[in-house]
Every structure is written in structure tokens, then in C-alpha cells.
Amino acid sequence: MKLDVLADADSVARAAAAAIAADAGAAIAARGKFTMAVSGGHTPWIMLRALANEKVAWQGLHLYQVDERVAPAGDPDRNLTHLRESLLEHAPLPPENVHAMPVELPNLEEAARQYAVTLEQTAGVPPILDLVHLGLGPDGHTASLVPNDPVLKLTDVDVGVTGVYQGRRRLTLTYPVLNRARRVLWVVTGGEKVEMLSRLLAGDESIPAGRVQRDQALVLADRAAAGK
């Protein structure tokens, strides 16, 4: 796991966008496509807006969601709403290359199964994503893998359904698919993350984030999160 500390959240967002663009170029050159899954959050929306200005072969990029809240289409709670505003309205990414989690289906277990199949259609069986972007919560969660949720114990599926967390149930990628990714890109900003970032870097598996594979992980953090 590599750590880069930058001055502030905007610097982190720009560095993350550049890292994604570089990985996309390499993957498309090598395999003809780039599969990535993104999380939500304020700094990530800045990151994705910056990515729209990078030189990317957009026809070869396939975009997935790391997690999504169960809420109606267009709801401000939905990561997809902000994803559209920050990236999709500014980059020529083909609509068919945007793979949204089907959280509007009445049967969430079926929605999770459908999304697992969607992953396989582009990322292989089992799906191997080129890049997974993750955030880090003050409680140590990442994706929607939150403390004490039964979803943490799923080892035989790539997409799971959570219990209620901060008022919403969610669909989330699970450890098996996260740990197969070719690259994990952590974007961590804010002074409230100091303790959990320290525990993540130490490999503390008692927090959900600490159970994500470290071999191909890059952490981009601002000085506040790094305690500097």
C-alpha cells in the first residue's frame, strides 16, 4: 500500500483523476477496455469532474458503482445523481458503458444478482475490475461495508444488500470482487479521518476498510486526513 499526501482535497481530487486516466490508458492499450467502479462523496465528485477534462479513450471505459443507496431515480441521496452531474454531463462516455446499480427493483436480492451478472459481462468470470475507487468513513467503513453488517461476511457473491445505514439500505460490492481488482485507489480527505486512515495503513482488519487487499493499493490523502 502506497500513501501520497497532498495539500488539500482539491489536490487529492486532481491527483486521483490523473491516476485514473493513466490506468485507463494503460488498460485500453493492453486489453482494449478499462473497467472501473467508483464510490460517492464530495471529493470524489470533484475527482470525476476533473477526470472529464483528462485525455481518456472514453469508448473503452466501462463505469460501475461501488455502492448505491436504495432511493428513487434522481434523488440527491443517490450516488448516480451526482455521478451524472460531475462526469456524465461533461465527458463523452457512451451511455451503454455506464452500469448503474438497479436499486429501484422491488427485490433487492435479485437486484444484487443482476448486478453481479452485469459485472461479469464486461469484467469477466469472475469479474476483475481494473480499478476500484474507495473512500474511508470515520467509522472505518468503505463502500457500504459498514461495521457489524452481515454483508461483511459474504464470501461467495460479488454484490450484496446491506441493512439500514444512515437511513438507507444499499447495494454494495463485496470483498471478493474488491480484492480481485488490479488497482485499489483510496481517496481520503478531512481531519475526521485521521484515526481510521492510520488504522487502514496499519492493516487493521478490525475495521471494514482494513480487509481490502493492499498489494495494488494507492492512498491519496490530504494533510488533514494524514494528521499533518
Stockholm file with secondary structure:
# STOCKHOLM 1.0

chainA/1-228         MKLDVLADADSVARAAAAAIAADAGAAIAARGKFTMAVSGGHTPWIMLRALANEKVAWQGLHLYQVDERVAPAGDPDRNLTHLRESLLEHAPLPPENVHAMPVELPNLEEAARQYAVTLEQTAGVPPILDLVHLGLGPDGHTASLVPNDPVLKLTDVDVGVTGVYQGRRRLTLTYPVLNRARRVLWVVTGGEKVEMLSRLLAGDESIPAGRVQRDQALVLADRAAAGK
#=GR chainA/1-228 SS CEEEEESSHHHHHHHHHHHHHHHHHHHHHHHSCEEEEECCSHHHHHHHHHHTTSCCCGGGEEEEESEEESCCTTCTTCHHHHHIIIIITTSCCCGGGEECCCTTSSCHHHHHHHHHHHHHHHHTTTTCCSEEEECCCTTSCBTTBCTTCGGGGCCSCSEEECCCBTTBCEEEECHHHHTTCSCEEEEECSGGGHHHHHHHHTTCTTSGGGGSCCTTEEEEEEHHHHTC
#=GC SS_cons         CEEEEESSHHHHHHHHHHHHHHHHHHHHHHHSCEEEEECCSHHHHHHHHHHTTSCCCGGGEEEEESEEESCCTTCTTCHHHHHIIIIITTSCCCGGGEECCCTTSSCHHHHHHHHHHHHHHHHTTTTCCSEEEECCCTTSCBTTBCTTCGGGGCCSCSEEECCCBTTBCEEEECHHHHTTCSCEEEEECSGGGHHHHHHHHTTCTTSGGGGSCCTTEEEEEEHHHHTC
//
